[in-house]
Amino acid sequence: MDKKESFKVFAKKHPELITYLNNHSNMSWQKLYEIYDIYGEDESTWEPYFTKSNTNISDVLSNIDTSKMQEHIKTAQKALGLLQDLTSKGADNINSIKGPTIPRPLTKFFGD
């Protein structure tokens, strides 16, 4: 197997290379191939490219602005209240509509 084929196999075994390429615009497959050509599959060489970001839940929660969250919740509550008012009034109007007092026979048509 030549170097190109072995690099393709290596890249398929490590899909995190795709993530790295998507996040770093200055890196290309050509540059990764050149690194592979020089160093091979040496783990210490590829370690920076394989590191995954470990996002901690406490880090995510600390970045949430609680005042904005409360504003969004209040806005959503107002919208739901308005929607509830509209639907309840529509249901009342439907119930107040009266149909014909004498049902029309099924065999009778418009011109009959």
URDAGI-V267917 format. One record per residue. N is the residue number from 1. PSI is psi in radians with two decimals (999 if undefined). Layout:
# URDAGI-V267917
{{N	PSI} {N	PSI}}
This chain:
# URDAGI-V267917
{{1	2.30} {2	3.05} {3	-0.68} {4	-0.78} {5	-0.70} {6	-0.57} {7	-0.68} {8	-0.75} {9	-0.74} {10	-0.77} {11	-0.63} {12	-0.54} {13	-0.35} {14	1.39} {15	-0.24} {16	-0.26} {17	-0.63} {18	-0.77} {19	-0.74} {20	-0.76} {21	-0.65} {22	-0.56} {23	-0.30} {24	1.82} {25	-0.32} {26	-0.02} {27	2.56} {28	2.95} {29	-0.60} {30	-0.78} {31	-0.70} {32	-0.67} {33	-0.69} {34	-0.70} {35	-0.75} {36	-0.67} {37	-0.65} {38	-0.85} {39	-0.27} {40	-2.51} {41	0.49} {42	2.13} {43	-0.65} {44	-0.51} {45	-0.69} {46	-0.10} {47	-0.77} {48	-0.46} {49	-0.34} {50	-0.17} {51	2.34} {52	2.54} {53	2.17} {54	1.72} {55	2.12} {56	2.48} {57	-0.60} {58	-0.56} {59	-0.71} {60	-0.78} {61	-0.56} {62	-0.37} {63	-0.07} {64	2.26} {65	1.92} {66	-0.56} {67	-0.69} {68	-0.64} {69	-0.74} {70	-0.68} {71	-0.75} {72	-0.67} {73	-0.75} {74	-0.73} {75	-0.73} {76	-0.68} {77	-0.71} {78	-0.74} {79	-0.71} {80	-0.67} {81	-0.75} {82	-0.77} {83	-0.70} {84	-0.71} {85	-0.76} {86	-0.74} {87	-0.62} {88	-0.65} {89	-0.65} {90	-0.66} {91	-0.66} {92	-0.70} {93	-0.67} {94	-0.70} {95	-0.44} {96	-0.26} {97	2.22} {98	2.43} {99	-3.06} {100	2.51} {101	-0.58} {102	2.05} {103	2.47} {104	2.38} {105	2.55} {106	-0.44} {107	-0.11} {108	2.27} {109	-3.08} {110	-0.85} {111	-0.07} {112	999}}
